[in-house]
């Protein structure tokens, strides 16, 4: 499980989801095994805001 990113409050506010939610979601899609672009697309499909999708992706990596 990835460590909490330093900008956790902003990420949670921006996405409307807690970091624990994102960790569970990312584990469910096997994000650690995906190339960055596919990983980001899956997050973006779940959260339509590209900015926050990228933030979630980078925070988890």
PDB file with SEQRES, HELIX, SHEET and CRYST1 records, atoms N, CA, C and O in Angstrom:
SEQRES   1 A   61  UNK UNK UNK UNK UNK UNK UNK UNK UNK UNK UNK UNK UNK          
SEQRES   2 A   61  UNK UNK UNK UNK UNK UNK UNK UNK UNK UNK UNK UNK UNK          
SEQRES   3 A   61  UNK UNK UNK UNK UNK UNK UNK UNK UNK UNK UNK UNK UNK          
SEQRES   4 A   61  UNK UNK UNK UNK UNK UNK UNK UNK UNK UNK UNK UNK UNK          
SEQRES   5 A   61  UNK UNK UNK UNK UNK UNK UNK UNK UNK                          
HELIX    1 AA1 UNK A    8  UNK A   15  1                                   8    
HELIX    2 AA2 UNK A   19  UNK A   28  1                                  10    
HELIX    3 AA3 UNK A   31  UNK A   33  5                                   3    
HELIX    4 AA4 UNK A   36  UNK A   46  1                                  11    
HELIX    5 AA5 UNK A   50  UNK A   60  1                                  11    
CRYST1    1.000    1.000    1.000  90.00  90.00  90.00 P 1           1          
ATOM      1  N   UNK A   1       0.852  -1.175   0.000  1.00  0.00           N  
ATOM      2  CA  UNK A   1       0.000   0.000   0.000  1.00  0.00           C  
ATOM      3  C   UNK A   1       0.895   1.234   0.000  1.00  0.00           C  
ATOM      4  O   UNK A   1       1.858   1.312   0.762  1.00  0.00           O  
ATOM      5  N   UNK A   2       0.577   2.177  -0.842  1.00  0.00           N  
ATOM      6  CA  UNK A   2       1.381   3.393  -0.959  1.00  0.00           C  
ATOM      7  C   UNK A   2       1.221   4.277   0.274  1.00  0.00           C  
ATOM      8  O   UNK A   2       0.179   4.271   0.929  1.00  0.00           O  
ATOM      9  N   UNK A   3       2.257   5.023   0.571  1.00  0.00           N  
ATOM     10  CA  UNK A   3       2.200   5.978   1.683  1.00  0.00           C  
ATOM     11  C   UNK A   3       1.275   7.124   1.323  1.00  0.00           C  
ATOM     12  O   UNK A   3       1.003   7.378   0.150  1.00  0.00           O  
ATOM     13  N   UNK A   4       0.795   7.814   2.350  1.00  0.00           N  
ATOM     14  CA  UNK A   4      -0.057   8.972   2.088  1.00  0.00           C  
ATOM     15  C   UNK A   4       0.759  10.067   1.417  1.00  0.00           C  
ATOM     16  O   UNK A   4       1.871  10.368   1.850  1.00  0.00           O  
ATOM     17  N   UNK A   5       0.212  10.664   0.359  1.00  0.00           N  
ATOM     18  CA  UNK A   5       0.902  11.779  -0.280  1.00  0.00           C  
ATOM     19  C   UNK A   5       0.901  12.994   0.645  1.00  0.00           C  
ATOM     20  O   UNK A   5       0.063  13.092   1.541  1.00  0.00           O  
ATOM     21  N   UNK A   6       1.827  13.908   0.433  1.00  0.00           N  
ATOM     22  CA  UNK A   6       1.916  15.080   1.300  1.00  0.00           C  
ATOM     23  C   UNK A   6       0.736  16.023   1.116  1.00  0.00           C  
ATOM     24  O   UNK A   6       0.419  16.792   2.023  1.00  0.00           O  
ATOM     25  N   UNK A   7       0.088  15.982  -0.025  1.00  0.00           N  
ATOM     26  CA  UNK A   7      -1.039  16.872  -0.301  1.00  0.00           C  
ATOM     27  C   UNK A   7      -2.380  16.159  -0.110  1.00  0.00           C  
ATOM     28  O   UNK A   7      -3.323  16.397  -0.864  1.00  0.00           O  
ATOM     29  N   UNK A   8      -2.460  15.300   0.880  1.00  0.00           N  
ATOM     30  CA  UNK A   8      -3.641  14.474   1.091  1.00  0.00           C  
ATOM     31  C   UNK A   8      -4.929  15.278   1.232  1.00  0.00           C  
ATOM     32  O   UNK A   8      -5.953  14.908   0.659  1.00  0.00           O  
ATOM     33  N   UNK A   9      -4.891  16.356   1.977  1.00  0.00           N  
ATOM     34  CA  UNK A   9      -6.111  17.155   2.180  1.00  0.00           C  
ATOM     35  C   UNK A   9      -6.611  17.731   0.859  1.00  0.00           C  
ATOM     36  O   UNK A   9      -7.809  17.691   0.579  1.00  0.00           O  
ATOM     37  N   UNK A  10      -5.711  18.258   0.058  1.00  0.00           N  
ATOM     38  CA  UNK A  10      -6.107  18.819  -1.237  1.00  0.00           C  
ATOM     39  C   UNK A  10      -6.660  17.728  -2.146  1.00  0.00           C  
ATOM     40  O   UNK A  10      -7.665  17.939  -2.825  1.00  0.00           O  
ATOM     41  N   UNK A  11      -6.021  16.580  -2.164  1.00  0.00           N  
ATOM     42  CA  UNK A  11      -6.473  15.468  -2.992  1.00  0.00           C  
ATOM     43  C   UNK A  11      -7.866  15.004  -2.554  1.00  0.00           C  
ATOM     44  O   UNK A  11      -8.740  14.769  -3.389  1.00  0.00           O  
ATOM     45  N   UNK A  12      -8.061  14.878  -1.255  1.00  0.00           N  
ATOM     46  CA  UNK A  12      -9.367  14.450  -0.746  1.00  0.00           C  
ATOM     47  C   UNK A  12     -10.445  15.490  -1.036  1.00  0.00           C  
ATOM     48  O   UNK A  12     -11.562  15.136  -1.414  1.00  0.00           O  
ATOM     49  N   UNK A  13     -10.124  16.752  -0.865  1.00  0.00           N  
ATOM     50  CA  UNK A  13     -11.088  17.817  -1.151  1.00  0.00           C  
ATOM     51  C   UNK A  13     -11.407  17.864  -2.640  1.00  0.00           C  
ATOM     52  O   UNK A  13     -12.570  17.963  -3.032  1.00  0.00           O  
ATOM     53  N   UNK A  14     -10.381  17.793  -3.453  1.00  0.00           N  
ATOM     54  CA  UNK A  14     -10.564  17.883  -4.904  1.00  0.00           C  
ATOM     55  C   UNK A  14     -11.338  16.729  -5.504  1.00  0.00           C  
ATOM     56  O   UNK A  14     -12.120  16.920  -6.435  1.00  0.00           O  
ATOM     57  N   UNK A  15     -11.125  15.523  -4.974  1.00  0.00           N  
ATOM     58  CA  UNK A  15     -11.805  14.353  -5.532  1.00  0.00           C  
ATOM     59  C   UNK A  15     -13.089  14.003  -4.798  1.00  0.00           C  
ATOM     60  O   UNK A  15     -13.938  13.282  -5.323  1.00  0.00           O  
ATOM     61  N   UNK A  16     -13.226  14.516  -3.582  1.00  0.00           N  
ATOM     62  CA  UNK A  16     -14.396  14.161  -2.782  1.00  0.00           C  
ATOM     63  C   UNK A  16     -14.301  12.766  -2.186  1.00  0.00           C  
ATOM     64  O   UNK A  16     -15.293  12.235  -1.684  1.00  0.00           O  
ATOM     65  N   UNK A  17     -13.115  12.168  -2.236  1.00  0.00           N  
ATOM     66  CA  UNK A  17     -12.896  10.824  -1.701  1.00  0.00           C  
ATOM     67  C   UNK A  17     -11.684  10.836  -0.780  1.00  0.00           C  
ATOM     68  O   UNK A  17     -10.733  11.586  -1.005  1.00  0.00           O  
ATOM     69  N   UNK A  18     -11.719  10.009   0.251  1.00  0.00           N  
ATOM     70  CA  UNK A  18     -10.570   9.912   1.155  1.00  0.00           C  
ATOM     71  C   UNK A  18      -9.459   9.098   0.487  1.00  0.00           C  
ATOM     72  O   UNK A  18      -9.701   8.336  -0.449  1.00  0.00           O  
ATOM     73  N   UNK A  19      -8.239   9.280   0.991  1.00  0.00           N  
ATOM     74  CA  UNK A  19      -7.090   8.570   0.420  1.00  0.00           C  
ATOM     75  C   UNK A  19      -7.269   7.056   0.537  1.00  0.00           C  
ATOM     76  O   UNK A  19      -6.854   6.326  -0.363  1.00  0.00           O  
ATOM     77  N   UNK A  20      -7.867   6.573   1.606  1.00  0.00           N  
ATOM     78  CA  UNK A  20      -8.090   5.141   1.773  1.00  0.00           C  
ATOM     79  C   UNK A  20      -8.993   4.601   0.662  1.00  0.00           C  
ATOM     80  O   UNK A  20      -8.783   3.489   0.178  1.00  0.00           O  
ATOM     81  N   UNK A  21     -10.000   5.387   0.257  1.00  0.00           N  
ATOM     82  CA  UNK A  21     -10.850   4.982  -0.868  1.00  0.00           C  
ATOM     83  C   UNK A  21      -9.999   4.779  -2.112  1.00  0.00           C  
ATOM     84  O   UNK A  21     -10.114   3.763  -2.798  1.00  0.00           O  
ATOM     85  N   UNK A  22      -9.138   5.762  -2.395  1.00  0.00           N  
ATOM     86  CA  UNK A  22      -8.300   5.677  -3.600  1.00  0.00           C  
ATOM     87  C   UNK A  22      -7.356   4.487  -3.531  1.00  0.00           C  
ATOM     88  O   UNK A  22      -7.150   3.808  -4.537  1.00  0.00           O  
ATOM     89  N   UNK A  23      -6.787   4.227  -2.380  1.00  0.00           N  
ATOM     90  CA  UNK A  23      -5.897   3.072  -2.261  1.00  0.00           C  
ATOM     91  C   UNK A  23      -6.643   1.778  -2.582  1.00  0.00           C  
ATOM     92  O   UNK A  23      -6.131   0.935  -3.319  1.00  0.00           O  
ATOM     93  N   UNK A  24      -7.833   1.617  -2.043  1.00  0.00           N  
ATOM     94  CA  UNK A  24      -8.621   0.411  -2.312  1.00  0.00           C  
ATOM     95  C   UNK A  24      -8.992   0.323  -3.787  1.00  0.00           C  
ATOM     96  O   UNK A  24      -8.900  -0.746  -4.389  1.00  0.00           O  
ATOM     97  N   UNK A  25      -9.410   1.439  -4.368  1.00  0.00           N  
ATOM     98  CA  UNK A  25      -9.760   1.456  -5.791  1.00  0.00           C  
ATOM     99  C   UNK A  25      -8.549   1.077  -6.640  1.00  0.00           C  
ATOM    100  O   UNK A  25      -8.652   0.246  -7.542  1.00  0.00           O  
ATOM    101  N   UNK A  26      -7.412   1.686  -6.348  1.00  0.00           N  
ATOM    102  CA  UNK A  26      -6.201   1.440  -7.131  1.00  0.00           C  
ATOM    103  C   UNK A  26      -5.723   0.001  -6.990  1.00  0.00           C  
ATOM    104  O   UNK A  26      -5.250  -0.596  -7.958  1.00  0.00           O  
ATOM    105  N   UNK A  27      -5.842  -0.546  -5.813  1.00  0.00           N  
ATOM    106  CA  UNK A  27      -5.498  -1.956  -5.629  1.00  0.00           C  
ATOM    107  C   UNK A  27      -6.451  -2.851  -6.418  1.00  0.00           C  
ATOM    108  O   UNK A  27      -6.032  -3.873  -6.961  1.00  0.00           O  
ATOM    109  N   UNK A  28      -7.723  -2.476  -6.484  1.00  0.00           N  
ATOM    110  CA  UNK A  28      -8.711  -3.294  -7.196  1.00  0.00           C  
ATOM    111  C   UNK A  28      -8.467  -3.332  -8.706  1.00  0.00           C  
ATOM    112  O   UNK A  28      -8.858  -4.291  -9.372  1.00  0.00           O  
ATOM    113  N   UNK A  29      -7.825  -2.298  -9.245  1.00  0.00           N  
ATOM    114  CA  UNK A  29      -7.519  -2.282 -10.684  1.00  0.00           C  
ATOM    115  C   UNK A  29      -6.073  -2.707 -10.949  1.00  0.00           C  
ATOM    116  O   UNK A  29      -5.599  -2.639 -12.083  1.00  0.00           O  
ATOM    117  N   UNK A  30      -5.376  -3.145  -9.900  1.00  0.00           N  
ATOM    118  CA  UNK A  30      -3.974  -3.579 -10.009  1.00  0.00           C  
ATOM    119  C   UNK A  30      -3.107  -2.481 -10.613  1.00  0.00           C  
ATOM    120  O   UNK A  30      -2.311  -2.719 -11.521  1.00  0.00           O  
ATOM    121  N   UNK A  31      -3.286  -1.276 -10.085  1.00  0.00           N  
ATOM    122  CA  UNK A  31      -2.609  -0.097 -10.621  1.00  0.00           C  
ATOM    123  C   UNK A  31      -1.093  -0.236 -10.646  1.00  0.00           C  
ATOM    124  O   UNK A  31      -0.446   0.252 -11.572  1.00  0.00           O  
ATOM    125  N   UNK A  32      -0.520  -0.889  -9.650  1.00  0.00           N  
ATOM    126  CA  UNK A  32       0.946  -0.999  -9.601  1.00  0.00           C  
ATOM    127  C   UNK A  32       1.505  -1.796 -10.778  1.00  0.00           C  
ATOM    128  O   UNK A  32       2.693  -1.696 -11.087  1.00  0.00           O  
ATOM    129  N   UNK A  33       0.656  -2.584 -11.435  1.00  0.00           N  
ATOM    130  CA  UNK A  33       1.090  -3.387 -12.574  1.00  0.00           C  
ATOM    131  C   UNK A  33       0.800  -2.729 -13.923  1.00  0.00           C  
ATOM    132  O   UNK A  33       1.139  -3.282 -14.969  1.00  0.00           O  
ATOM    133  N   UNK A  34       0.181  -1.561 -13.903  1.00  0.00           N  
ATOM    134  CA  UNK A  34      -0.210  -0.889 -15.146  1.00  0.00           C  
ATOM    135  C   UNK A  34       0.805   0.167 -15.563  1.00  0.00           C  
ATOM    136  O   UNK A  34       1.457   0.776 -14.715  1.00  0.00           O  
ATOM    137  N   UNK A  35       0.939   0.384 -16.879  1.00  0.00           N  
ATOM    138  CA  UNK A  35       1.747   1.525 -17.326  1.00  0.00           C  
ATOM    139  C   UNK A  35       1.051   2.821 -16.897  1.00  0.00           C  
ATOM    140  O   UNK A  35      -0.171   2.859 -16.747  1.00  0.00           O  
ATOM    141  N   UNK A  36       1.831   3.865 -16.706  1.00  0.00           N  
ATOM    142  CA  UNK A  36       1.306   5.134 -16.198  1.00  0.00           C  
ATOM    143  C   UNK A  36       0.080   5.619 -16.973  1.00  0.00           C  
ATOM    144  O   UNK A  36      -0.914   6.010 -16.361  1.00  0.00           O  
ATOM    145  N   UNK A  37       0.131   5.603 -18.305  1.00  0.00           N  
ATOM    146  CA  UNK A  37      -0.985   6.151 -19.088  1.00  0.00           C  
ATOM    147  C   UNK A  37      -2.276   5.357 -18.890  1.00  0.00           C  
ATOM    148  O   UNK A  37      -3.353   5.946 -18.801  1.00  0.00           O  
ATOM    149  N   UNK A  38      -2.183   4.041 -18.822  1.00  0.00           N  
ATOM    150  CA  UNK A  38      -3.385   3.228 -18.603  1.00  0.00           C  
ATOM    151  C   UNK A  38      -3.925   3.426 -17.188  1.00  0.00           C  
ATOM    152  O   UNK A  38      -5.135   3.514 -16.979  1.00  0.00           O  
ATOM    153  N   UNK A  39      -3.035   3.492 -16.247  1.00  0.00           N  
ATOM    154  CA  UNK A  39      -3.374   3.747 -14.845  1.00  0.00           C  
ATOM    155  C   UNK A  39      -4.134   5.067 -14.744  1.00  0.00           C  
ATOM    156  O   UNK A  39      -5.199   5.127 -14.129  1.00  0.00           O  
ATOM    157  N   UNK A  40      -3.590   6.122 -15.343  1.00  0.00           N  
ATOM    158  CA  UNK A  40      -4.221   7.447 -15.303  1.00  0.00           C  
ATOM    159  C   UNK A  40      -5.589   7.433 -15.984  1.00  0.00           C  
ATOM    160  O   UNK A  40      -6.523   8.071 -15.497  1.00  0.00           O  
ATOM    161  N   UNK A  41      -5.723   6.719 -17.094  1.00  0.00           N  
ATOM    162  CA  UNK A  41      -7.022   6.637 -17.789  1.00  0.00           C  
ATOM    163  C   UNK A  41      -8.073   5.969 -16.907  1.00  0.00           C  
ATOM    164  O   UNK A  41      -9.223   6.406 -16.871  1.00  0.00           O  
ATOM    165  N   UNK A  42      -7.687   4.925 -16.204  1.00  0.00           N  
ATOM    166  CA  UNK A  42      -8.649   4.236 -15.327  1.00  0.00           C  
ATOM    167  C   UNK A  42      -9.088   5.136 -14.172  1.00  0.00           C  
ATOM    168  O   UNK A  42     -10.262   5.151 -13.801  1.00  0.00           O  
ATOM    169  N   UNK A  43      -8.153   5.872 -13.616  1.00  0.00           N  
ATOM    170  CA  UNK A  43      -8.507   6.813 -12.549  1.00  0.00           C  
ATOM    171  C   UNK A  43      -9.402   7.901 -13.120  1.00  0.00           C  
ATOM    172  O   UNK A  43     -10.396   8.276 -12.498  1.00  0.00           O  
ATOM    173  N   UNK A  44      -9.061   8.412 -14.301  1.00  0.00           N  
ATOM    174  CA  UNK A  44      -9.852   9.466 -14.927  1.00  0.00           C  
ATOM    175  C   UNK A  44     -11.268   8.987 -15.246  1.00  0.00           C  
ATOM    176  O   UNK A  44     -12.219   9.762 -15.140  1.00  0.00           O  
ATOM    177  N   UNK A  45     -11.416   7.734 -15.631  1.00  0.00           N  
ATOM    178  CA  UNK A  45     -12.746   7.186 -15.917  1.00  0.00           C  
ATOM    179  C   UNK A  45     -13.597   7.149 -14.647  1.00  0.00           C  
ATOM    180  O   UNK A  45     -14.825   7.217 -14.709  1.00  0.00           O  
ATOM    181  N   UNK A  46     -12.935   7.042 -13.509  1.00  0.00           N  
ATOM    182  CA  UNK A  46     -13.661   7.007 -12.235  1.00  0.00           C  
ATOM    183  C   UNK A  46     -13.923   8.415 -11.698  1.00  0.00           C  
ATOM    184  O   UNK A  46     -14.940   8.659 -11.048  1.00  0.00           O  
ATOM    185  N   UNK A  47     -13.005   9.330 -11.973  1.00  0.00           N  
ATOM    186  CA  UNK A  47     -13.122  10.723 -11.521  1.00  0.00           C  
ATOM    187  C   UNK A  47     -12.856  11.605 -12.729  1.00  0.00           C  
ATOM    188  O   UNK A  47     -11.713  11.708 -13.175  1.00  0.00           O  
ATOM    189  N   UNK A  48     -13.885  12.240 -13.265  1.00  0.00           N  
ATOM    190  CA  UNK A  48     -13.794  12.944 -14.540  1.00  0.00           C  
ATOM    191  C   UNK A  48     -12.858  14.149 -14.559  1.00  0.00           C  
ATOM    192  O   UNK A  48     -12.580  14.688 -15.630  1.00  0.00           O  
ATOM    193  N   UNK A  49     -12.374  14.578 -13.417  1.00  0.00           N  
ATOM    194  CA  UNK A  49     -11.485  15.732 -13.379  1.00  0.00           C  
ATOM    195  C   UNK A  49     -10.051  15.285 -13.649  1.00  0.00           C  
ATOM    196  O   UNK A  49      -9.439  14.603 -12.827  1.00  0.00           O  
ATOM    197  N   UNK A  50      -9.523  15.676 -14.807  1.00  0.00           N  
ATOM    198  CA  UNK A  50      -8.190  15.245 -15.227  1.00  0.00           C  
ATOM    199  C   UNK A  50      -7.112  15.666 -14.229  1.00  0.00           C  
ATOM    200  O   UNK A  50      -6.199  14.893 -13.941  1.00  0.00           O  
ATOM    201  N   UNK A  51      -7.212  16.868 -13.708  1.00  0.00           N  
ATOM    202  CA  UNK A  51      -6.210  17.352 -12.753  1.00  0.00           C  
ATOM    203  C   UNK A  51      -6.094  16.410 -11.559  1.00  0.00           C  
ATOM    204  O   UNK A  51      -4.998  15.973 -11.207  1.00  0.00           O  
ATOM    205  N   UNK A  52      -7.227  16.101 -10.942  1.00  0.00           N  
ATOM    206  CA  UNK A  52      -7.201  15.259  -9.747  1.00  0.00           C  
ATOM    207  C   UNK A  52      -6.885  13.811 -10.090  1.00  0.00           C  
ATOM    208  O   UNK A  52      -6.269  13.106  -9.290  1.00  0.00           O  
ATOM    209  N   UNK A  53      -7.291  13.368 -11.242  1.00  0.00           N  
ATOM    210  CA  UNK A  53      -6.942  12.012 -11.667  1.00  0.00           C  
ATOM    211  C   UNK A  53      -5.430  11.857 -11.761  1.00  0.00           C  
ATOM    212  O   UNK A  53      -4.871  10.849 -11.329  1.00  0.00           O  
ATOM    213  N   UNK A  54      -4.783  12.850 -12.321  1.00  0.00           N  
ATOM    214  CA  UNK A  54      -3.327  12.828 -12.438  1.00  0.00           C  
ATOM    215  C   UNK A  54      -2.681  12.901 -11.048  1.00  0.00           C  
ATOM    216  O   UNK A  54      -1.672  12.244 -10.792  1.00  0.00           O  
ATOM    217  N   UNK A  55      -3.262  13.692 -10.166  1.00  0.00           N  
ATOM    218  CA  UNK A  55      -2.738  13.820  -8.807  1.00  0.00           C  
ATOM    219  C   UNK A  55      -2.824  12.484  -8.070  1.00  0.00           C  
ATOM    220  O   UNK A  55      -1.879  12.088  -7.388  1.00  0.00           O  
ATOM    221  N   UNK A  56      -3.939  11.802  -8.203  1.00  0.00           N  
ATOM    222  CA  UNK A  56      -4.110  10.490  -7.577  1.00  0.00           C  
ATOM    223  C   UNK A  56      -3.076   9.520  -8.149  1.00  0.00           C  
ATOM    224  O   UNK A  56      -2.435   8.775  -7.407  1.00  0.00           O  
ATOM    225  N   UNK A  57      -2.924   9.536  -9.451  1.00  0.00           N  
ATOM    226  CA  UNK A  57      -1.979   8.640 -10.116  1.00  0.00           C  
ATOM    227  C   UNK A  57      -0.559   8.859  -9.616  1.00  0.00           C  
ATOM    228  O   UNK A  57       0.123   7.906  -9.240  1.00  0.00           O  
ATOM    229  N   UNK A  58      -0.115  10.097  -9.610  1.00  0.00           N  
ATOM    230  CA  UNK A  58       1.246  10.421  -9.177  1.00  0.00           C  
ATOM    231  C   UNK A  58       1.432  10.116  -7.692  1.00  0.00           C  
ATOM    232  O   UNK A  58       2.480   9.607  -7.292  1.00  0.00           O  
ATOM    233  N   UNK A  59       0.441  10.417  -6.883  1.00  0.00           N  
ATOM    234  CA  UNK A  59       0.544  10.162  -5.446  1.00  0.00           C  
ATOM    235  C   UNK A  59       0.719   8.670  -5.162  1.00  0.00           C  
ATOM    236  O   UNK A  59       1.471   8.293  -4.262  1.00  0.00           O  
ATOM    237  N   UNK A  60       0.041   7.838  -5.910  1.00  0.00           N  
ATOM    238  CA  UNK A  60       0.117   6.393  -5.680  1.00  0.00           C  
ATOM    239  C   UNK A  60       1.421   5.793  -6.193  1.00  0.00           C  
ATOM    240  O   UNK A  60       1.950   4.841  -5.620  1.00  0.00           O  
ATOM    241  N   UNK A  61       1.924   6.359  -7.272  1.00  0.00           N  
ATOM    242  CA  UNK A  61       3.172   5.837  -7.840  1.00  0.00           C  
ATOM    243  C   UNK A  61       4.307   6.130  -6.910  1.00  0.00           C  
ATOM    244  O   UNK A  61       5.450   5.775  -7.199  1.00  0.00           O  
TER     245      UNK A  61                                                      
END                                                                             
